[in-house]
Amino acid sequence: MNYTVRSVGNKKIVWLQPFNRYLLLEMPAYEVIKGLMNGDNPGVICEELSGCYDLPLPEARRFVDEITRMMEQISALTMNIPGKPSTVSPGSAAEMKLFAKFAWIKSYCYGIPI
């Protein structure tokens, strides 16, 4: 998948070109997304995350799974698959739920209040 990354302070802005979506990420979420985009095995990403951030492996696995689901939802929101039109439109309640989940991940990892 084509994507572009720019740094802004200690954050990363990732532009997902096929979906024309931007994500504002902090570490370790950026590292997970980068690994997934590069085709790395999620199990390897979990192990690296666990080692770098002193997380128990099940917690790292849960975090990677959450981000994987978020990326799948973004893909489903914006890709028009023949025979399977997207039922989620921009600004809809379903899209707001997706981004609320992303805010929850950010809050959980960094202690930032939502």
C-alpha positions in Angstrom: 0.0 0.0 0.0 1.3 3.5 -0.8 1.6 5.8 2.1 3.5 8.9 3.0 4.8 9.9 6.4 5.7 13.3 7.8 7.0 14.1 11.3 5.4 16.8 13.4 7.2 17.1 16.7 7.0 13.6 18.3 4.0 12.6 16.1 3.7 11.1 12.7 1.2 12.1 10.0 0.5 9.1 7.8 -1.3 9.7 4.5 -2.9 6.5 3.2 -2.9 7.3 -0.5 -5.4 4.7 -1.7 -8.0 5.8 0.8 -7.1 9.5 0.9 -7.1 9.4 4.7 -4.7 10.9 7.2 -3.8 9.5 10.5 -2.0 11.4 13.3 -0.1 8.8 15.3 2.3 8.6 18.2 4.7 5.8 19.0 4.1 2.9 19.3 0.9 3.1 17.1 3.0 4.4 14.2 5.5 1.5 14.5 2.6 -1.0 14.4 1.0 0.7 11.3 4.4 0.9 9.6 5.0 -2.8 10.2 1.5 -3.8 8.9 2.0 -1.6 5.8 5.3 -3.2 5.1 3.8 -6.7 5.3 5.5 -7.7 8.6 4.0 -10.6 10.5 1.7 -9.3 13.3 3.3 -11.9 15.6 6.7 -10.3 15.0 5.3 -6.8 15.5 3.9 -8.0 18.9 7.2 -9.4 20.0 9.0 -6.2 19.0 6.4 -4.0 20.8 6.6 -6.2 23.9 10.4 -5.9 24.1 10.6 -2.2 23.3 7.9 -1.0 25.6 8.1 -3.6 28.3 4.5 -4.8 27.6 3.3 -8.3 28.4 3.0 -10.2 25.1 -0.9 -10.6 25.4 -1.2 -6.8 25.9 1.0 -6.1 22.8 -1.0 -8.7 20.8 -4.3 -6.9 21.8 -2.9 -3.5 20.8 -1.7 -4.8 17.4 -5.1 -6.5 16.9 -6.9 -3.2 17.7 -4.8 -1.3 15.2 -5.3 -4.0 12.6 -9.1 -3.8 13.0 -8.9 0.0 12.8 -7.0 -0.3 9.5 -9.6 -2.8 8.2 -12.4 -0.4 9.1 -10.7 2.5 7.4 -10.3 0.3 4.3 -14.0 -0.7 4.5 -15.1 2.9 4.9 -13.4 4.1 1.8 -13.0 1.3 -0.7 -15.7 0.6 -3.2 -15.6 -3.1 -3.7 -17.7 -4.3 -6.7 -20.8 -6.0 -5.4 -20.2 -4.7 -1.9 -20.8 -1.0 -1.7 -19.7 0.7 1.4 -22.6 1.3 3.8 -20.6 3.8 5.8 -20.5 7.3 4.6 -18.2 10.1 5.8 -19.6 11.9 8.8 -22.0 9.0 9.6 -22.4 7.5 13.1 -20.4 4.4 12.1 -17.4 6.6 11.0 -17.6 8.5 14.2 -17.5 5.2 16.2 -14.4 4.2 14.3 -12.6 7.4 15.1 -13.8 7.3 18.7 -12.2 3.9 19.0 -8.9 5.3 17.6 -9.1 8.1 20.3 -9.6 5.3 22.9 -6.5 3.6 21.7 -4.6 6.9 22.0 -6.0 7.5 25.5 -5.2 3.9 26.6 -1.6 4.0 25.4 -0.6 7.5 26.4 -3.0 8.4 29.3 -4.4 11.3 27.3 -8.0 12.0 28.3 -10.5 11.7 25.5 
